[in-house]
Amino acid sequence: MIHFEDVPHSIFERAPSASANRLVISLQPRDSITLIIMAKNPGETMRLRPVDLRLDMAESARTPQLDAYERLLTDVIKGNLTLFMRRDELDAAWRRIDPIREAWLQSDERPRSYTAGSWGPAAASSLIGKDGYAWHGEI
């Protein structure tokens, strides 16, 4: 999500709950791009309200979209290797991950568990919350 800065001197009255313009790019399982802009409310008042401009790839394509594993298996069958790592990429990835795994093994603290399908452990929210941020789904 890209959160655009507020206009420094707006001529419009602003509702307290209104937030700045945002561009939200969502990937898997529902690919979409949403531009949330502050637009003038129709009528005589000079008040803004959020308006969503949304591109939903599933609706635009009008064909059933494959989920991640269906796409992966289809690519294997067709011989399309663009979604697969080369051996040197795989080795480089493990060189980055192995020190993290070693640190976990030597530490008393384990990765935080969370319920499948949820936004993740509460610690993830508090980690960015201390700097005044929140995950997009929690706004």
N, CA, C and O atoms as CSV, one atom per row, in Angstrom:
chain,resi,resn,atom,element,x,y,z
A,1,MET,N,N,0.840,-1.166,0.000
A,1,MET,CA,C,0.000,0.000,0.000
A,1,MET,C,C,0.888,1.232,0.000
A,1,MET,O,O,1.845,1.328,0.767
A,2,ILE,N,N,0.558,2.155,-0.859
A,2,ILE,CA,C,1.237,3.447,-0.901
A,2,ILE,C,C,0.258,4.462,-0.317
A,2,ILE,O,O,-0.846,4.648,-0.828
A,3,HIS,N,N,0.680,5.106,0.751
A,3,HIS,CA,C,-0.153,6.087,1.437
A,3,HIS,C,C,0.380,7.466,1.062
A,3,HIS,O,O,1.459,7.857,1.506
A,4,PHE,N,N,-0.367,8.198,0.254
A,4,PHE,CA,C,0.079,9.506,-0.204
A,4,PHE,C,C,-0.057,10.538,0.907
A,4,PHE,O,O,-0.938,10.427,1.760
A,5,GLU,N,N,0.802,11.528,0.896
A,5,GLU,CA,C,0.755,12.579,1.909
A,5,GLU,C,C,-0.464,13.465,1.709
A,5,GLU,O,O,-0.979,13.618,0.602
A,6,ASP,N,N,-0.910,14.047,2.830
A,6,ASP,CA,C,-2.028,14.988,2.763
A,6,ASP,C,C,-1.599,16.269,2.050
A,6,ASP,O,O,-0.422,16.627,2.040
A,7,VAL,N,N,-2.569,16.943,1.461
A,7,VAL,CA,C,-2.330,18.258,0.881
A,7,VAL,C,C,-2.106,19.217,2.055
A,7,VAL,O,O,-2.892,19.202,3.002
A,8,PRO,N,N,-1.065,20.043,2.022
A,8,PRO,CA,C,-0.779,20.880,3.188
A,8,PRO,C,C,-1.862,21.916,3.516
A,8,PRO,O,O,-2.104,22.198,4.690
A,9,HIS,N,N,-2.512,22.483,2.503
A,9,HIS,CA,C,-3.522,23.517,2.751
A,9,HIS,C,C,-4.770,23.207,1.924
A,9,HIS,O,O,-4.977,23.783,0.856
A,10,SER,N,N,-5.588,22.304,2.421
A,10,SER,CA,C,-6.780,21.904,1.683
A,10,SER,C,C,-7.870,22.952,1.806
A,10,SER,O,O,-8.040,23.557,2.864
A,11,ILE,N,N,-8.606,23.169,0.727
A,11,ILE,CA,C,-9.727,24.108,0.760
A,11,ILE,C,C,-11.001,23.406,1.214
A,11,ILE,O,O,-12.027,24.052,1.426
A,12,PHE,N,N,-10.937,22.081,1.363
A,12,PHE,CA,C,-12.116,21.306,1.724
A,12,PHE,C,C,-12.139,21.000,3.215
A,12,PHE,O,O,-11.094,20.801,3.835
A,13,GLU,N,N,-13.341,20.965,3.783
A,13,GLU,CA,C,-13.519,20.533,5.168
A,13,GLU,C,C,-13.320,19.023,5.196
A,13,GLU,O,O,-13.781,18.310,4.304
A,14,ARG,N,N,-12.649,18.555,6.198
A,14,ARG,CA,C,-12.287,17.146,6.244
A,14,ARG,C,C,-12.937,16.430,7.404
A,14,ARG,O,O,-12.891,16.905,8.539
A,15,ALA,N,N,-13.539,15.298,7.130
A,15,ALA,CA,C,-14.105,14.480,8.201
A,15,ALA,C,C,-12.956,13.897,9.018
A,15,ALA,O,O,-11.914,13.559,8.456
A,16,PRO,N,N,-13.127,13.772,10.334
A,16,PRO,CA,C,-12.030,13.270,11.165
A,16,PRO,C,C,-11.566,11.867,10.770
A,16,PRO,O,O,-10.395,11.527,10.942
A,17,SER,N,N,-12.479,11.059,10.244
A,17,SER,CA,C,-12.113,9.682,9.889
A,17,SER,C,C,-11.499,9.582,8.491
A,17,SER,O,O,-11.009,8.518,8.112
A,18,ALA,N,N,-11.516,10.665,7.725
A,18,ALA,CA,C,-11.001,10.630,6.354
A,18,ALA,C,C,-9.483,10.529,6.361
A,18,ALA,O,O,-8.811,11.182,7.160
A,19,SER,N,N,-8.957,9.719,5.481
A,19,SER,CA,C,-7.504,9.584,5.396
A,19,SER,C,C,-7.038,9.972,4.002
A,19,SER,O,O,-7.841,10.124,3.082
A,20,ALA,N,N,-5.752,10.125,3.865
A,20,ALA,CA,C,-5.167,10.566,2.592
A,20,ALA,C,C,-5.388,9.522,1.497
A,20,ALA,O,O,-5.808,8.394,1.759
A,21,ASN,N,N,-5.097,9.929,0.282
A,21,ASN,CA,C,-5.225,9.027,-0.862
A,21,ASN,C,C,-4.274,7.846,-0.703
A,21,ASN,O,O,-3.163,7.993,-0.194
A,22,ARG,N,N,-4.731,6.649,-1.154
A,22,ARG,CA,C,-3.927,5.439,-1.037
A,22,ARG,C,C,-4.035,4.623,-2.320
A,22,ARG,O,O,-5.071,4.606,-2.984
A,23,LEU,N,N,-2.944,3.952,-2.646
A,23,LEU,CA,C,-2.925,2.997,-3.739
A,23,LEU,C,C,-2.653,1.639,-3.112
A,23,LEU,O,O,-1.610,1.432,-2.492
A,24,VAL,N,N,-3.598,0.708,-3.276
A,24,VAL,CA,C,-3.485,-0.615,-2.677
A,24,VAL,C,C,-3.356,-1.650,-3.786
A,24,VAL,O,O,-4.245,-1.788,-4.627
A,25,ILE,N,N,-2.249,-2.370,-3.780
A,25,ILE,CA,C,-2.015,-3.429,-4.766
A,25,ILE,C,C,-2.105,-4.753,-4.026
A,25,ILE,O,O,-1.302,-5.025,-3.133
A,26,SER,N,N,-3.075,-5.575,-4.393
A,26,SER,CA,C,-3.288,-6.864,-3.733
A,26,SER,C,C,-2.888,-7.990,-4.671
A,26,SER,O,O,-3.252,-7.996,-5.847
A,27,LEU,N,N,-2.142,-8.933,-4.141
A,27,LEU,CA,C,-1.729,-10.109,-4.899
A,27,LEU,C,C,-2.321,-11.345,-4.237
A,27,LEU,O,O,-2.692,-11.291,-3.064
A,28,GLN,N,N,-2.411,-12.386,-4.912
A,28,GLN,CA,C,-2.910,-13.678,-4.470
A,28,GLN,C,C,-3.651,-13.610,-3.149
A,28,GLN,O,O,-3.121,-12.985,-2.231
A,29,PRO,N,N,-4.757,-14.158,-2.977
A,29,PRO,CA,C,-5.466,-14.953,-3.983
A,29,PRO,C,C,-6.357,-14.100,-4.884
A,29,PRO,O,O,-6.856,-14.600,-5.892
A,30,ARG,N,N,-6.569,-12.833,-4.551
A,30,ARG,CA,C,-7.455,-11.988,-5.357
A,30,ARG,C,C,-6.673,-10.778,-5.837
A,30,ARG,O,O,-6.574,-9.776,-5.130
A,31,ASP,N,N,-6.116,-10.871,-7.044
A,31,ASP,CA,C,-5.304,-9.790,-7.600
A,31,ASP,C,C,-6.178,-8.578,-7.911
A,31,ASP,O,O,-7.199,-8.683,-8.591
A,32,SER,N,N,-5.753,-7.428,-7.399
A,32,SER,CA,C,-6.506,-6.203,-7.677
A,32,SER,C,C,-5.621,-4.991,-7.434
A,32,SER,O,O,-4.586,-5.069,-6.771
A,33,ILE,N,N,-6.057,-3.875,-7.988
A,33,ILE,CA,C,-5.419,-2.586,-7.748
A,33,ILE,C,C,-6.550,-1.629,-7.390
A,33,ILE,O,O,-7.525,-1.504,-8.130
A,34,THR,N,N,-6.413,-0.961,-6.257
A,34,THR,CA,C,-7.439,-0.027,-5.813
A,34,THR,C,C,-6.790,1.317,-5.519
A,34,THR,O,O,-5.813,1.394,-4.775
A,35,LEU,N,N,-7.332,2.363,-6.101
A,35,LEU,CA,C,-6.901,3.720,-5.802
A,35,LEU,C,C,-8.018,4.343,-4.973
A,35,LEU,O,O,-9.140,4.507,-5.451
A,36,ILE,N,N,-7.704,4.685,-3.737
A,36,ILE,CA,C,-8.688,5.290,-2.838
A,36,ILE,C,C,-8.358,6.777,-2.778
A,36,ILE,O,O,-7.322,7.179,-2.248
A,37,ILE,N,N,-9.256,7.578,-3.328
A,37,ILE,CA,C,-8.995,9.019,-3.379
A,37,ILE,C,C,-10.060,9.763,-2.580
A,37,ILE,O,O,-11.187,9.296,-2.415
A,38,MET,N,N,-9.672,10.917,-2.098
A,38,MET,CA,C,-10.613,11.791,-1.408
A,38,MET,C,C,-11.262,12.665,-2.468
A,38,MET,O,O,-10.578,13.414,-3.166
A,39,ALA,N,N,-12.584,12.572,-2.590
A,39,ALA,CA,C,-13.329,13.326,-3.605
A,39,ALA,C,C,-14.381,14.188,-2.912
A,39,ALA,O,O,-14.854,13.858,-1.824
A,40,LYS,N,N,-14.735,15.283,-3.550
A,40,LYS,CA,C,-15.741,16.175,-2.975
A,40,LYS,C,C,-17.089,15.480,-2.953
A,40,LYS,O,O,-17.518,14.889,-3.944
A,41,ASN,N,N,-17.746,15.560,-1.814
A,41,ASN,CA,C,-19.088,15.021,-1.672
A,41,ASN,C,C,-20.025,15.812,-2.590
A,41,ASN,O,O,-19.923,17.038,-2.636
A,42,PRO,N,N,-20.932,15.158,-3.320
A,42,PRO,CA,C,-21.849,15.909,-4.178
A,42,PRO,C,C,-22.687,16.882,-3.343
A,42,PRO,O,O,-23.035,16.591,-2.198
A,43,GLY,N,N,-22.995,17.997,-3.909
A,43,GLY,CA,C,-23.840,18.974,-3.210
A,43,GLY,C,C,-23.089,20.263,-2.920
A,43,GLY,O,O,-21.980,20.487,-3.405
A,44,GLU,N,N,-23.716,21.091,-2.127
A,44,GLU,CA,C,-23.169,22.414,-1.857
A,44,GLU,C,C,-22.062,22.420,-0.811
A,44,GLU,O,O,-21.241,23.337,-0.787
A,45,THR,N,N,-22.028,21.419,0.046
A,45,THR,CA,C,-21.003,21.418,1.101
A,45,THR,C,C,-19.625,21.169,0.502
A,45,THR,O,O,-19.495,20.530,-0.542
A,46,MET,N,N,-18.615,21.673,1.164
A,46,MET,CA,C,-17.230,21.491,0.718
A,46,MET,C,C,-16.584,20.424,1.585
A,46,MET,O,O,-15.631,20.697,2.315
A,47,ARG,N,N,-17.105,19.215,1.500
A,47,ARG,CA,C,-16.640,18.124,2.330
A,47,ARG,C,C,-16.131,16.978,1.451
A,47,ARG,O,O,-16.699,16.698,0.395
A,48,LEU,N,N,-15.066,16.324,1.891
A,48,LEU,CA,C,-14.489,15.203,1.144
A,48,LEU,C,C,-14.962,13.875,1.706
A,48,LEU,O,O,-15.322,13.757,2.878
A,49,ARG,N,N,-14.949,12.884,0.832
A,49,ARG,CA,C,-15.231,11.507,1.255
A,49,ARG,C,C,-14.368,10.577,0.421
A,49,ARG,O,O,-14.032,10.904,-0.717
A,50,PRO,N,N,-13.996,9.401,0.975
A,50,PRO,CA,C,-13.177,8.470,0.193
A,50,PRO,C,C,-13.992,7.790,-0.912
A,50,PRO,O,O,-15.137,7.389,-0.701
A,51,VAL,N,N,-13.383,7.670,-2.077
A,51,VAL,CA,C,-13.999,6.999,-3.225
A,51,VAL,C,C,-12.998,5.962,-3.733
A,51,VAL,O,O,-11.817,6.266,-3.905
A,52,ASP,N,N,-13.470,4.742,-3.971
A,52,ASP,CA,C,-12.604,3.667,-4.455
A,52,ASP,C,C,-12.688,3.529,-5.967
A,52,ASP,O,O,-13.778,3.440,-6.532
A,53,LEU,N,N,-11.540,3.512,-6.612
A,53,LEU,CA,C,-11.438,3.170,-8.029
A,53,LEU,C,C,-10.728,1.825,-8.052
A,53,LEU,O,O,-9.556,1.735,-7.686
A,54,ARG,N,N,-11.429,0.779,-8.478
A,54,ARG,CA,C,-10.909,-0.577,-8.296
A,54,ARG,C,C,-10.832,-1.343,-9.607
A,54,ARG,O,O,-11.758,-1.328,-10.418
A,55,LEU,N,N,-9.697,-2.014,-9.789
A,55,LEU,CA,C,-9.528,-2.943,-10.895
A,55,LEU,C,C,-9.360,-4.325,-10.283
A,55,LEU,O,O,-8.352,-4.611,-9.637
A,56,ASP,N,N,-10.350,-5.174,-10.490
A,56,ASP,CA,C,-10.312,-6.543,-9.978
A,56,ASP,C,C,-9.993,-7.461,-11.151
A,56,ASP,O,O,-10.796,-7.607,-12.072
A,57,MET,N,N,-8.825,-8.071,-11.111
A,57,MET,CA,C,-8.375,-8.873,-12.257
A,57,MET,C,C,-9.297,-10.057,-12.534
A,57,MET,O,O,-9.488,-10.411,-13.698
A,58,ALA,N,N,-9.867,-10.672,-11.522
A,58,ALA,CA,C,-10.766,-11.810,-11.742
A,58,ALA,C,C,-12.016,-11.365,-12.485
A,58,ALA,O,O,-12.495,-12.065,-13.378
A,59,GLU,N,N,-12.545,-10.200,-12.119
A,59,GLU,CA,C,-13.736,-9.695,-12.805
A,59,GLU,C,C,-13.411,-9.225,-14.215
A,59,GLU,O,O,-14.218,-9.406,-15.127
A,60,SER,N,N,-12.229,-8.619,-14.409
A,60,SER,CA,C,-11.865,-8.117,-15.739
A,60,SER,C,C,-11.599,-9.247,-16.714
A,60,SER,O,O,-11.965,-9.155,-17.886
A,61,ALA,N,N,-10.969,-10.310,-16.246
A,61,ALA,CA,C,-10.605,-11.411,-17.136
A,61,ALA,C,C,-11.832,-12.207,-17.573
A,61,ALA,O,O,-11.856,-12.768,-18.668
A,62,ARG,N,N,-12.839,-12.254,-16.721
A,62,ARG,CA,C,-14.068,-12.992,-16.986
A,62,ARG,C,C,-13.824,-14.467,-17.295
A,62,ARG,O,O,-14.671,-15.132,-17.891
A,63,THR,N,N,-12.683,-14.965,-16.893
A,63,THR,CA,C,-12.391,-16.396,-17.016
A,63,THR,C,C,-11.941,-16.870,-15.642
A,63,THR,O,O,-11.372,-16.091,-14.877
A,64,PRO,N,N,-12.181,-18.105,-15.326
A,64,PRO,CA,C,-11.760,-18.596,-14.012
A,64,PRO,C,C,-10.239,-18.480,-13.851
A,64,PRO,O,O,-9.481,-18.887,-14.731
A,65,GLN,N,N,-9.810,-17.926,-12.729
A,65,GLN,CA,C,-8.391,-17.777,-12.450
A,65,GLN,C,C,-7.897,-18.996,-11.688
A,65,GLN,O,O,-8.579,-19.499,-10.794
A,66,LEU,N,N,-6.717,-19.464,-12.043
A,66,LEU,CA,C,-6.130,-20.593,-11.341
A,66,LEU,C,C,-5.588,-20.123,-10.003
A,66,LEU,O,O,-5.058,-19.017,-9.899
A,67,ASP,N,N,-5.719,-20.966,-8.967
A,67,ASP,CA,C,-5.091,-20.576,-7.708
A,67,ASP,C,C,-3.589,-20.840,-7.831
A,67,ASP,O,O,-3.137,-21.370,-8.846
A,68,ALA,N,N,-2.829,-20.484,-6.827
A,68,ALA,CA,C,-1.368,-20.515,-6.918
A,68,ALA,C,C,-0.846,-21.910,-7.276
A,68,ALA,O,O,0.014,-22.041,-8.147
A,69,TYR,N,N,-1.355,-22.944,-6.617
A,69,TYR,CA,C,-0.849,-24.295,-6.882
A,69,TYR,C,C,-1.305,-24.824,-8.234
A,69,TYR,O,O,-0.550,-25.532,-8.899
A,70,GLU,N,N,-2.518,-24.497,-8.653
A,70,GLU,CA,C,-2.979,-24.906,-9.976
A,70,GLU,C,C,-2.093,-24.281,-11.052
A,70,GLU,O,O,-1.723,-24.940,-12.024
A,71,ARG,N,N,-1.764,-23.023,-10.870
A,71,ARG,CA,C,-0.907,-22.335,-11.846
A,71,ARG,C,C,0.480,-22.967,-11.871
A,71,ARG,O,O,1.049,-23.194,-12.939
A,72,LEU,N,N,1.015,-23.246,-10.689
A,72,LEU,CA,C,2.342,-23.847,-10.597
A,72,LEU,C,C,2.376,-25.217,-11.287
A,72,LEU,O,O,3.288,-25.505,-12.062
A,73,LEU,N,N,1.384,-26.050,-11.000
A,73,LEU,CA,C,1.340,-27.381,-11.613
A,73,LEU,C,C,1.135,-27.292,-13.127
A,73,LEU,O,O,1.723,-28.066,-13.883
A,74,THR,N,N,0.309,-26.359,-13.560
A,74,THR,CA,C,0.100,-26.172,-15.000
A,74,THR,C,C,1.407,-25.764,-15.673
A,74,THR,O,O,1.724,-26.244,-16.761
A,75,ASP,N,N,2.169,-24.872,-15.023
A,75,ASP,CA,C,3.459,-24.450,-15.585
A,75,ASP,C,C,4.448,-25.610,-15.656
A,75,ASP,O,O,5.220,-25.709,-16.609
A,76,VAL,N,N,4.430,-26.490,-14.651
A,76,VAL,CA,C,5.312,-27.668,-14.675
A,76,VAL,C,C,4.964,-28.540,-15.874
A,76,VAL,O,O,5.845,-28.987,-16.608
A,77,ILE,N,N,3.672,-28.777,-16.062
A,77,ILE,CA,C,3.229,-29.631,-17.166
A,77,ILE,C,C,3.607,-29.024,-18.516
A,77,ILE,O,O,3.999,-29.744,-19.434
A,78,LYS,N,N,3.490,-27.701,-18.637
A,78,LYS,CA,C,3.807,-27.026,-19.899
A,78,LYS,C,C,5.305,-26.779,-20.083
A,78,LYS,O,O,5.741,-26.394,-21.167
A,79,GLY,N,N,6.092,-27.000,-19.027
A,79,GLY,CA,C,7.533,-26.760,-19.123
A,79,GLY,C,C,7.915,-25.293,-18.961
A,79,GLY,O,O,9.025,-24.903,-19.325
A,80,ASN,N,N,7.012,-24.475,-18.421
A,80,ASN,CA,C,7.294,-23.064,-18.193
A,80,ASN,C,C,8.017,-22.925,-16.846
A,80,ASN,O,O,7.421,-23.166,-15.796
A,81,LEU,N,N,9.263,-22.548,-16.875
A,81,LEU,CA,C,10.073,-22.495,-15.657
A,81,LEU,C,C,10.221,-21.089,-15.072
A,81,LEU,O,O,11.047,-20.878,-14.184
A,82,THR,N,N,9.437,-20.129,-15.554
A,82,THR,CA,C,9.611,-18.753,-15.086
A,82,THR,C,C,9.298,-18.577,-13.604
A,82,THR,O,O,9.824,-17.654,-12.983
A,83,LEU,N,N,8.459,-19.430,-13.014
A,83,LEU,CA,C,8.122,-19.311,-11.597
A,83,LEU,C,C,9.026,-20.158,-10.703
A,83,LEU,O,O,8.793,-20.252,-9.498
A,84,PHE,N,N,10.038,-20.765,-11.277
A,84,PHE,CA,C,10.921,-21.649,-10.519
A,84,PHE,C,C,12.307,-21.041,-10.389
A,84,PHE,O,O,12.765,-20.305,-11.264
A,85,MET,N,N,12.966,-21.362,-9.282
A,85,MET,CA,C,14.320,-20.845,-9.046
A,85,MET,C,C,15.350,-21.717,-9.743
A,85,MET,O,O,15.194,-22.932,-9.867
A,86,ARG,N,N,16.408,-21.055,-10.191
A,86,ARG,CA,C,17.560,-21.806,-10.682
A,86,ARG,C,C,18.339,-22.295,-9.466
A,86,ARG,O,O,18.098,-21.842,-8.347
A,87,ARG,N,N,19.268,-23.215,-9.684
A,87,ARG,CA,C,20.042,-23.771,-8.584
A,87,ARG,C,C,20.857,-22.697,-7.853
A,87,ARG,O,O,20.931,-22.714,-6.624
A,88,ASP,N,N,21.463,-21.771,-8.588
A,88,ASP,CA,C,22.257,-20.727,-7.932
A,88,ASP,C,C,21.375,-19.792,-7.104
A,88,ASP,O,O,21.804,-19.300,-6.060
A,89,GLU,N,N,20.143,-19.542,-7.564
A,89,GLU,CA,C,19.216,-18.721,-6.783
A,89,GLU,C,C,18.808,-19.445,-5.500
A,89,GLU,O,O,18.719,-18.840,-4.432
A,90,LEU,N,N,18.563,-20.739,-5.624
A,90,LEU,CA,C,18.186,-21.545,-4.465
A,90,LEU,C,C,19.310,-21.567,-3.432
A,90,LEU,O,O,19.055,-21.415,-2.238
A,91,ASP,N,N,20.536,-21.752,-3.876
A,91,ASP,CA,C,21.689,-21.749,-2.970
A,91,ASP,C,C,21.828,-20.397,-2.271
A,91,ASP,O,O,22.122,-20.346,-1.077
A,92,ALA,N,N,21.619,-19.306,-3.005
A,92,ALA,CA,C,21.709,-17.965,-2.427
A,92,ALA,C,C,20.610,-17.752,-1.388
A,92,ALA,O,O,20.851,-17.132,-0.352
A,93,ALA,N,N,19.415,-18.256,-1.654
A,93,ALA,CA,C,18.306,-18.128,-0.699
A,93,ALA,C,C,18.632,-18.869,0.597
A,93,ALA,O,O,18.391,-18.344,1.684
A,94,TRP,N,N,19.178,-20.085,0.494
A,94,TRP,CA,C,19.524,-20.839,1.705
A,94,TRP,C,C,20.659,-20.171,2.469
A,94,TRP,O,O,20.696,-20.248,3.697
A,95,ARG,N,N,21.591,-19.512,1.768
A,95,ARG,CA,C,22.665,-18.788,2.467
A,95,ARG,C,C,22.099,-17.664,3.330
A,95,ARG,O,O,22.675,-17.323,4.363
A,96,ARG,N,N,20.982,-17.092,2.912
A,96,ARG,CA,C,20.341,-16.034,3.712
A,96,ARG,C,C,19.502,-16.619,4.841
A,96,ARG,O,O,19.452,-16.051,5.932
A,97,ILE,N,N,18.854,-17.729,4.597
A,97,ILE,CA,C,17.941,-18.319,5.578
A,97,ILE,C,C,18.675,-19.107,6.662
A,97,ILE,O,O,18.270,-19.075,7.825
A,98,ASP,N,N,19.738,-19.808,6.304
A,98,ASP,CA,C,20.431,-20.656,7.286
A,98,ASP,C,C,20.871,-19.916,8.550
A,98,ASP,O,O,20.702,-20.468,9.636
A,99,PRO,N,N,21.426,-18.701,8.479
A,99,PRO,CA,C,21.777,-18.003,9.721
A,99,PRO,C,C,20.559,-17.693,10.599
A,99,PRO,O,O,20.667,-17.693,11.826
A,100,ILE,N,N,19.415,-17.432,9.985
A,100,ILE,CA,C,18.188,-17.184,10.753
A,100,ILE,C,C,17.761,-18.467,11.460
A,100,ILE,O,O,17.412,-18.442,12.640
A,101,ARG,N,N,17.789,-19.580,10.743
A,101,ARG,CA,C,17.424,-20.868,11.342
A,101,ARG,C,C,18.371,-21.226,12.480
A,101,ARG,O,O,17.934,-21.724,13.518
A,102,GLU,N,N,19.653,-20.978,12.294
A,102,GLU,CA,C,20.640,-21.247,13.348
A,102,GLU,C,C,20.367,-20.399,14.581
A,102,GLU,O,O,20.445,-20.895,15.705
A,103,ALA,N,N,20.045,-19.118,14.379
A,103,ALA,CA,C,19.740,-18.224,15.505
A,103,ALA,C,C,18.508,-18.711,16.259
A,103,ALA,O,O,18.478,-18.653,17.489
A,104,TRP,N,N,17.492,-19.190,15.543
A,104,TRP,CA,C,16.306,-19.732,16.215
A,104,TRP,C,C,16.663,-20.958,17.046
A,104,TRP,O,O,16.171,-21.123,18.162
A,105,LEU,N,N,17.516,-21.811,16.502
A,105,LEU,CA,C,17.901,-23.015,17.243
A,105,LEU,C,C,18.664,-22.673,18.515
A,105,LEU,O,O,18.544,-23.375,19.518
A,106,GLN,N,N,19.447,-21.599,18.481
A,106,GLN,CA,C,20.251,-21.208,19.644
A,106,GLN,C,C,19.473,-20.310,20.607
A,106,GLN,O,O,19.951,-20.046,21.710
A,107,SER,N,N,18.318,-19.848,20.228
A,107,SER,CA,C,17.534,-18.936,21.049
A,107,SER,C,C,16.405,-19.680,21.743
A,107,SER,O,O,15.947,-20.724,21.278
A,108,ASP,N,N,15.965,-19.123,22.864
A,108,ASP,CA,C,14.800,-19.691,23.545
A,108,ASP,C,C,13.500,-19.276,22.863
A,108,ASP,O,O,12.462,-19.913,23.041
A,109,GLU,N,N,13.570,-18.210,22.089
A,109,GLU,CA,C,12.355,-17.696,21.439
A,109,GLU,C,C,12.140,-18.393,20.107
A,109,GLU,O,O,13.055,-18.513,19.293
A,110,ARG,N,N,10.936,-18.841,19.907
A,110,ARG,CA,C,10.557,-19.532,18.674
A,110,ARG,C,C,9.700,-18.611,17.806
A,110,ARG,O,O,9.177,-17.609,18.292
A,111,PRO,N,N,9.557,-18.948,16.528
A,111,PRO,CA,C,8.648,-18.169,15.685
A,111,PRO,C,C,7.242,-18.180,16.299
A,111,PRO,O,O,6.814,-19.185,16.868
A,112,ARG,N,N,6.543,-17.072,16.180
A,112,ARG,CA,C,5.202,-16.951,16.770
A,112,ARG,C,C,4.198,-17.725,15.933
A,112,ARG,O,O,4.167,-17.596,14.709
A,113,SER,N,N,3.387,-18.520,16.589
A,113,SER,CA,C,2.349,-19.257,15.859
A,113,SER,C,C,1.091,-18.386,15.785
A,113,SER,O,O,0.910,-17.463,16.578
A,114,TYR,N,N,0.251,-18.692,14.839
A,114,TYR,CA,C,-1.000,-17.965,14.661
A,114,TYR,C,C,-1.976,-18.847,13.906
A,114,TYR,O,O,-1.579,-19.815,13.257
A,115,THR,N,N,-3.242,-18.511,13.992
A,115,THR,CA,C,-4.298,-19.277,13.357
A,115,THR,C,C,-4.231,-19.118,11.843
A,115,THR,O,O,-4.095,-18.005,11.335
A,116,ALA,N,N,-4.325,-20.222,11.131
A,116,ALA,CA,C,-4.318,-20.181,9.667
A,116,ALA,C,C,-5.459,-19.301,9.174
A,116,ALA,O,O,-6.573,-19.368,9.694
A,117,GLY,N,N,-5.179,-18.478,8.169
A,117,GLY,CA,C,-6.175,-17.588,7.602
A,117,GLY,C,C,-6.300,-16.262,8.326
A,117,GLY,O,O,-7.043,-15.384,7.886
A,118,SER,N,N,-5.579,-16.104,9.439
A,118,SER,CA,C,-5.638,-14.841,10.182
A,118,SER,C,C,-4.578,-13.888,9.642
A,118,SER,O,O,-3.838,-14.232,8.720
A,119,TRP,N,N,-4.508,-12.680,10.224
A,119,TRP,CA,C,-3.536,-11.681,9.797
A,119,TRP,C,C,-2.167,-11.948,10.397
A,119,TRP,O,O,-1.241,-11.170,10.168
A,120,GLY,N,N,-2.011,-13.012,11.148
A,120,GLY,CA,C,-0.715,-13.327,11.742
A,120,GLY,C,C,-0.701,-13.061,13.233
A,120,GLY,O,O,-1.718,-12.680,13.812
A,121,PRO,N,N,0.448,-13.262,13.852
A,121,PRO,CA,C,0.522,-13.097,15.307
A,121,PRO,C,C,0.367,-11.633,15.719
A,121,PRO,O,O,0.700,-10.719,14.964
A,122,ALA,N,N,-0.147,-11.435,16.932
A,122,ALA,CA,C,-0.332,-10.075,17.449
A,122,ALA,C,C,0.998,-9.335,17.515
A,122,ALA,O,O,1.032,-8.108,17.413
A,123,ALA,N,N,2.099,-10.075,17.685
A,123,ALA,CA,C,3.423,-9.450,17.765
A,123,ALA,C,C,3.762,-8.695,16.476
A,123,ALA,O,O,4.504,-7.713,16.518
A,124,ALA,N,N,3.232,-9.137,15.335
A,124,ALA,CA,C,3.503,-8.441,14.071
A,124,ALA,C,C,2.867,-7.057,14.082
A,124,ALA,O,O,3.457,-6.095,13.591
A,125,SER,N,N,1.667,-6.957,14.640
A,125,SER,CA,C,0.996,-5.658,14.728
A,125,SER,C,C,1.714,-4.745,15.706
A,125,SER,O,O,1.892,-3.557,15.433
A,126,SER,N,N,2.125,-5.286,16.839
A,126,SER,CA,C,2.793,-4.443,17.837
A,126,SER,C,C,4.180,-4.024,17.351
A,126,SER,O,O,4.668,-2.959,17.729
A,127,LEU,N,N,4.816,-4.841,16.526
A,127,LEU,CA,C,6.141,-4.512,16.004
A,127,LEU,C,C,6.108,-3.225,15.184
A,127,LEU,O,O,6.959,-2.354,15.363
A,128,ILE,N,N,5.135,-3.101,14.289
A,128,ILE,CA,C,5.063,-1.871,13.491
A,128,ILE,C,C,4.235,-0.799,14.180
A,128,ILE,O,O,4.376,0.385,13.874
A,129,GLY,N,N,3.362,-1.205,15.119
A,129,GLY,CA,C,2.528,-0.259,15.842
A,129,GLY,C,C,3.333,0.702,16.694
A,129,GLY,O,O,2.924,1.844,16.902
A,130,LYS,N,N,4.494,0.242,17.195
A,130,LYS,CA,C,5.306,1.122,18.050
A,130,LYS,C,C,5.843,2.328,17.281
A,130,LYS,O,O,6.221,3.331,17.885
A,131,ASP,N,N,5.877,2.235,15.944
A,131,ASP,CA,C,6.311,3.358,15.105
A,131,ASP,C,C,5.129,4.125,14.513
A,131,ASP,O,O,5.303,4.996,13.661
A,132,GLY,N,N,3.915,3.785,14.982
A,132,GLY,CA,C,2.727,4.503,14.514
A,132,GLY,C,C,2.128,3.971,13.226
A,132,GLY,O,O,1.324,4.655,12.593
A,133,TYR,N,N,2.505,2.757,12.821
A,133,TYR,CA,C,1.984,2.172,11.589
A,133,TYR,C,C,1.020,1.043,11.912
A,133,TYR,O,O,0.987,0.546,13.038
A,134,ALA,N,N,0.233,0.638,10.915
A,134,ALA,CA,C,-0.667,-0.507,11.036
A,134,ALA,C,C,-0.719,-1.221,9.706
A,134,ALA,O,O,-0.543,-0.605,8.655
A,135,TRP,N,N,-0.963,-2.530,9.747
A,135,TRP,CA,C,-1.135,-3.285,8.514
A,135,TRP,C,C,-2.409,-2.807,7.835
A,135,TRP,O,O,-3.355,-2.394,8.506
A,136,HIS,N,N,-2.438,-2.861,6.504
A,136,HIS,CA,C,-3.567,-2.344,5.726
A,136,HIS,C,C,-4.896,-2.957,6.184
A,136,HIS,O,O,-5.885,-2.236,6.315
A,137,GLY,N,N,-4.939,-4.232,6.422
A,137,GLY,CA,C,-6.188,-4.898,6.832
A,137,GLY,C,C,-6.656,-4.498,8.202
A,137,GLY,O,O,-7.803,-4.761,8.563
A,138,GLU,N,N,-5.788,-3.861,8.986
A,138,GLU,CA,C,-6.151,-3.481,10.360
A,138,GLU,C,C,-6.545,-2.020,10.464
A,138,GLU,O,O,-6.864,-1.542,11.552
A,139,ILE,N,N,-6.528,-1.296,9.337
A,139,ILE,CA,C,-6.849,0.140,9.365
A,139,ILE,C,C,-8.327,0.331,9.542
A,139,ILE,O,O,-8.801,1.466,9.590
